[in-house]
């Protein structure tokens, strides 16, 4: 996406739905992970491009503390909410940057959207139509506080345990255990049931961090930072293809992600 072809931002008014893309610099598994390239585009560009391509998204904001990411985001046409270092640590929860970005766009841009869409750059294998469907679901159901994209749980809690004293045990230690997933069926039939059978009998889903939509009122409530949560109690889910979830922690993961995306895109075009 060249500078000359930067899209309008906001794309349309009034601004009811804003995509906020969190993109701190980060120095964990991959240095500047949000700027590494997948299929010729940075992970940040994948997120920004999907946001602009989604018909239900009115405007696009990137939240970052980093000058290099700021420059890339502006080049792509996104507005940049300059978050503080306080909300950019590896241990920082989402509430800080969400609260800052929502406050910033209101004060600096005059935007007070009803819905905020979180498109993390590290989940690039998503499609604009899925974003649109989740946003429309929220618009059609005002009683819903938030929607998270989910996939069938890769590890079912039926086979999970915790120690009875609720303490962590180190390697070489042991103690009495209790099931995390306690129900009558498990108590009768025991823990060693086939995974496929258990998922069919007791469907459990895992939040995949691809697409989150919450309401601005929960982000700006006075207890948000204290609770570390931007969510209301009435949460709904939207199921995505499990193949779209790829953890990008090493260069080889990028090649696998590119292969999967081509396959998913080809299937959708049929």
Secondary structure, 3 states (H helix, E strand, C coil): CCCCCCCCCCCCCCCCEEEEEECCCCCCCCCCHHHCEECCEEHHHHHHHHHHHCCCCCEEEEEECCHHHHHHHHHCCCEEEECCHHHCCCCCCHHHHHHHHHHHHHHHHCCCCCEEEECCCCCCCCCHHHHHHHHHHHHHCCCCCEEEEEEECCCCHHHCEEECCCCCCCCCCCCCEEECCCCHHHHHHCCCCCHHHHHHHCCCEEEEEEEEEEEHHHHCCCCHHHHCCCCCCCEEEEECCHHHCCCCCCHHHHHHHHHHHHHHHHHHCC
